Amino acid sequence: MIRPLVLLAVVSAVLAGCSAPELEPGEQAVRRSETAERSTFFRVRESNSIIESGRPISTISVRIHQDPSHWRSEILYGDGLDITQGSMFKGQKERMCWAYSPKAGILEMWEAPDSRMSNTDRLRLIQRNYSFVNVGYDHVAGRPALRVEIRPRHSGRPFQRIWIDADTGLRLRREEWNTEGRLMAATEAVTPPESLTEPPSESTFIPSIPAGTRILARSRVKATARENPLADLGFLPAHVGYIPAGFQPSGFSIHSSDPVIGPFVRWELTDGLAGITILQTRGDLGALRRSIAPNDIRGPLIIWRQPPYHFIVRGNIGREELRRVAKGMQPRENQPAP
């Protein structure tokens, strides 16, 4: 007769041999995905659903990657949208952006400084402010995928889920949830990413347009305020007096001729995933309210008045934290001379 303890040991050993494979640590899976996205030439067709201007928008797009200096993303169609848009990188810190409307027959092109931090620095910042937890396996676009949750270490921050191809490491799906636990955006591969055997040609990243298209070229923004902000703006940029825990500056620019709100200054802050945008302007408040959606994927909106300025603060973090950022803005005219 087989003793019960022996039988239990045999059954346990059999079950252990049949158990699911050990999960790859979430942080390791994300690192592998970042490496794959940077080192692989691929094309992927994706479906996108986002909350923009207070309403859901669905699109189909194509992403083409050529690393380290080029990528292109085209919105093909969706919800009556009549636009194809994308950008490509030129060197290390410059970007050529374009938006093409076939119905209007207009191609708009502009250059912008690329203030993005490196993938390594960004991942390091995310690690300080979020934890990576691999919660299991799913199938996306017919491919086995690791589902990783990116959970905030600070309250009032967004939450993400990503699905990573178990074999290639390429991202197959991403979800973005706001601070109230509502799904705000999702991107999913319609078919598995198609590997390209060789780098795409330069022409792959330039929009293909028919003859007769009207081309509008415009310069974008100055990268810093060091040249002569008074000449461009008529005022000095304020000081950002309050930065939420875990955030750091990630961008700054001067816009000297906006047709809707007039000249303004723009700051960007990030904690790796969440972002805060701050605008300073002396433009008309009514025009401001009409030109900015009250709530979308970028989060709630705060308009803070400090005469003669308006500070517009938006970010996908808690509203109270955004209010503290807005209240912390310090106009330079109100500060004592150094």
Buried (B, 14 or more C-beta within 10 A) or exposed (E): EEEEEEEEEEEEEEEEEEEEEEBBEBBBBBBBBBEBBEEBBBBBBBBBBBBBEEEEBEBBBBBBBBBEEBBBBBBEEBEEBEBBBBBBBBEEEEBBBBBBBEEEEBBBBBBBBBBBBEBEEBBEBBBEBBEBBBEEBBEBBEBBBBBBBBBBEBEBBBBBBBBBBBEBBBBBBBBBBBBEEEBBBBBBBEEBBEEBEEEBEEEBBBBEBEEEBEEEEEEBBBBEBEEEBEEBBEBBBBEBEBBBEBBEEBBBBBBBEBEEBBBBBBBBBBBBBBBBBBBBBBBBEEBBEEBBBEBBBBBBBBBBEBEEBBBBBBBBBBBEBBBBBBBBBBBEEEEEEE
